[in-house]
Amino acid sequence: MDFPIEIALIVALLAIAHIGIYLWVSKKPQRPIQNRHVVVTGGSSGIGFWIAVKCAQLGAHVTIVARNVEKLESALKKIQVHKVNDKQMIQCRSVDLSSNYENVKNALSALEEEIAPIYFLVNCAGGAICGRVDELSPDDAVYLMNINYFSVYYPTRYILTKMKEKGDGIITITGSQASLMGVYGLGPYAVAKFALRGLAETIAMEVSNTKISITLALPADTDTPGFENENLTKPEETKTISGGAGLAKPEDMATVILNDSLIGNFISISGFESWLLTIVCSGMSPWGGLLFTVLQSIILGPLRFVAYGIQWHCRNVVKTCAQKQTSNTSAAKKDE
Ligand SMILES: NC(=O)c1ccc[n+]([C@@H]2O[C@H](COP(=O)([O-])OP(=O)(O)OC[C@H]3O[C@@H](n4cnc5c(N)ncnc54)[C@H](OP(=O)(O)O)[C@@H]3O)[C@@H](O)[C@H]2O)c1
C-alpha cells in the first residue's frame, strides 16, 4: 500500500520541480518588438485582440486582420489608445484568411509595402462549431478546416519565405488543448488543431538553424466571444469533460502567449491541466532544454497512469450522459 503513495509523492515533487524550472526559464529575456511590424490575425476579438493591445504597449506597429469590418474598426479604436509613441502605426485589414493563398499573399505583401516588413506573425484567427462527428455536416468539417488550419497555413506560408531570406522573425500558431487530445464533440475542430501542431513542429525543425522562432500556443478555456459562441453548440458531455479547469481571462492568456513567443518557447501553456497534457504528449516534441528533458523523462512514466485516469473519466462522462438521455426519453414516452 506504501508504493502508490511514494509514487504520488515523487510525481508531486517532480511536478513542483518542473514548474519551478518552467518559471525560471520563463524569465529569459524577451526579444524587443519596438518599431517592429506585428500582424495579429483574429486581432478584432478575444485572445488576439489582447495580444494586439500588449504589442501596442511594447511600442510595435500593429496590424489586426479579420473578416468583419465593423468589429475590426471598433477593436482598432481600443488598441490605438495603448500606443506608447506617436510614430507607431496601428491599423486593421479585412481579409478572409481562409479564402485562398493568392488573396492572403497579396494582402500581406501590400501591407508590408505600406507599413514595414512583418517581423512577428501572431496567428490567432479561428473558431469552433461543436458536435459529434456524425452530427456535424461534411460542409461544417470543411469550414472548420478552412478557418482553423488554412487561415493559419496561408499567412504562415507567405511569411516563412520572407523570414528565411532575413534569417529572423517570430511566428505564433494558436492551437488548443484539442491539438493534443481528441475530445467528444470537438471532432473536426480538433482535427484542424492537430494539423496546426504538425505544422508548428515541422517548421520548428526547418528553422532550427536560423534565428526564426515558432511558438505553438495551447490555450485552455478562455472567456472570449469565440468561447461564448462555441458554447451554443457544445454537447453536455463536452462541457462536463472540459469544464473542470475553469475559465481563463483573455488578457491573462494573451500575456502568457506573448511572453512565450518573445522568449522563444516552443510550447505556450497556462494552468495545471495544460501542463499535464503537454507533458504526457511530449514524446517527440521539440527540445525544451536539458533540465526539462531530464524531468520529463522521469515524470512521463507515472503520468501515463494519470492520463489513463483522465481517459477513464471522459468515458464515464459519456456513459452517464447516455444513461441520462435514455431515461429522459423513456420518461417522455411514458408521459405521452
Ligand atoms: N477561447 C478559448 O477558450 C480558446 C481555447 C483554445 C483555443 N482557442 C483558439 O484561440 C484563437 C482565438 O480564440 P478566441 O476565443 O479569442 O476567438 P474569437 O473571440 O472568436 O476571435 C476569433 C478571431 O478570428 C477571426 N477570424 C475567424 N475566422 C477568420 C478568417 N477566416 N479570416 C480572418 N479572420 C478570421 C475573427 O474575426 P471575424 O469573424 O470578423 O473574421 C476574430 O477576430 C482561436 O484560434 C481559437 O480556436 C480559443
The ligand as an SDF file (V2000), in Angstrom:
LIG
                    3D

 48 52  0  0  0  0  0  0  0  0999 V2000
  -11.3740   30.9100  -26.2050 N   0  0  0  0  0  0  0  0  0  0  0  0
  -10.9890   29.6790  -25.9250 C   0  0  0  0  0  0  0  0  0  0  0  0
  -11.4490   29.0630  -24.9570 O   0  0  0  0  0  0  0  0  0  0  0  0
   -9.9410   29.0130  -26.7840 C   0  0  0  0  0  0  0  0  0  0  0  0
   -9.3900   27.8040  -26.3240 C   0  0  0  0  0  0  0  0  0  0  0  0
   -8.4460   27.1630  -27.1070 C   0  0  0  0  0  0  0  0  0  0  0  0
   -8.0450   27.7120  -28.3120 C   0  0  0  0  0  0  0  0  0  0  0  0
   -8.5920   28.8800  -28.7400 N   0  0  0  0  0  0  0  0  0  0  0  0
   -8.1510   29.4100  -30.0310 C   0  0  0  0  0  0  0  0  0  0  0  0
   -7.6520   30.7180  -29.8500 O   0  0  0  0  0  0  0  0  0  0  0  0
   -7.8950   31.5060  -31.0230 C   0  0  0  0  0  0  0  0  0  0  0  0
   -8.6450   32.7600  -30.6140 C   0  0  0  0  0  0  0  0  0  0  0  0
   -9.8390   32.3500  -29.9830 O   0  0  0  0  0  0  0  0  0  0  0  0
  -10.8650   33.3870  -29.3400 P   0  0  0  0  0  0  0  0  0  0  0  0
  -11.6720   32.6060  -28.3950 O   0  0  0  0  0  0  0  0  0  0  0  0
  -10.1510   34.5970  -28.9230 O   0  0  0  0  0  0  0  0  0  0  0  0
  -11.7770   33.6540  -30.6330 O   0  0  0  0  0  0  0  0  0  0  0  0
  -12.7490   34.8540  -31.0640 P   0  0  0  0  0  0  0  0  0  0  0  0
  -13.0420   35.7670  -29.9280 O   0  0  0  0  0  0  0  0  0  0  0  0
  -13.9130   34.2170  -31.7550 O   0  0  0  0  0  0  0  0  0  0  0  0
  -11.8760   35.5830  -32.1620 O   0  0  0  0  0  0  0  0  0  0  0  0
  -11.5860   34.9240  -33.3740 C   0  0  0  0  0  0  0  0  0  0  0  0
  -10.9830   35.9090  -34.3220 C   0  0  0  0  0  0  0  0  0  0  0  0
  -10.6430   35.2320  -35.5380 O   0  0  0  0  0  0  0  0  0  0  0  0
  -11.1670   35.9780  -36.6480 C   0  0  0  0  0  0  0  0  0  0  0  0
  -11.3630   35.0340  -37.7580 N   0  0  0  0  0  0  0  0  0  0  0  0
  -12.0520   33.8610  -37.7570 C   0  0  0  0  0  0  0  0  0  0  0  0
  -12.0220   33.3000  -38.9560 N   0  0  0  0  0  0  0  0  0  0  0  0
  -11.2890   34.1070  -39.7580 C   0  0  0  0  0  0  0  0  0  0  0  0
  -10.9170   34.0730  -41.1320 C   0  0  0  0  0  0  0  0  0  0  0  0
  -11.2920   33.0720  -41.9270 N   0  0  0  0  0  0  0  0  0  0  0  0
  -10.1620   35.0660  -41.6160 N   0  0  0  0  0  0  0  0  0  0  0  0
   -9.7880   36.1000  -40.8240 C   0  0  0  0  0  0  0  0  0  0  0  0
  -10.1090   36.1960  -39.5230 N   0  0  0  0  0  0  0  0  0  0  0  0
  -10.8700   35.2220  -39.0130 C   0  0  0  0  0  0  0  0  0  0  0  0
  -12.4520   36.6030  -36.0820 C   0  0  0  0  0  0  0  0  0  0  0  0
  -12.9320   37.7240  -36.7650 O   0  0  0  0  0  0  0  0  0  0  0  0
  -14.0090   37.6190  -37.9850 P   0  0  0  0  0  0  0  0  0  0  0  0
  -15.0390   36.6270  -37.5650 O   0  0  0  0  0  0  0  0  0  0  0  0
  -14.5110   39.0040  -38.1540 O   0  0  0  0  0  0  0  0  0  0  0  0
  -13.2340   37.1490  -39.1560 O   0  0  0  0  0  0  0  0  0  0  0  0
  -11.9360   37.0220  -34.7080 C   0  0  0  0  0  0  0  0  0  0  0  0
  -11.1970   38.2290  -34.8230 O   0  0  0  0  0  0  0  0  0  0  0  0
   -8.6860   30.6010  -31.9710 C   0  0  0  0  0  0  0  0  0  0  0  0
   -7.7850   30.0100  -32.8720 O   0  0  0  0  0  0  0  0  0  0  0  0
   -9.2710   29.5490  -31.0560 C   0  0  0  0  0  0  0  0  0  0  0  0
   -9.5100   28.3310  -31.7120 O   0  0  0  0  0  0  0  0  0  0  0  0
   -9.5370   29.5490  -28.0090 C   0  0  0  0  0  0  0  0  0  0  0  0
  1  2  1  0
  2  3  2  0
  2  4  1  0
  4  5  1  0
  4 48  2  0
  5  6  2  0
  6  7  1  0
  7  8  2  0
  8  9  1  0
  8 48  1  0
  9 10  1  0
  9 46  1  0
 10 11  1  0
 11 12  1  0
 11 44  1  0
 12 13  1  0
 13 14  1  0
 14 15  2  0
 14 16  1  0
 14 17  1  0
 17 18  1  0
 18 19  2  0
 18 20  1  0
 18 21  1  0
 21 22  1  0
 22 23  1  0
 23 24  1  0
 23 42  1  0
 24 25  1  0
 25 26  1  0
 25 36  1  0
 26 27  1  0
 26 35  1  0
 27 28  2  0
 28 29  1  0
 29 30  1  0
 29 35  2  0
 30 31  1  0
 30 32  2  0
 32 33  1  0
 33 34  2  0
 34 35  1  0
 36 37  1  0
 36 42  1  0
 37 38  1  0
 38 39  2  0
 38 40  1  0
 38 41  1  0
 42 43  1  0
 44 45  1  0
 44 46  1  0
 46 47  1  0
M  CHG  2   8   1  16  -1
M  END
$$$$
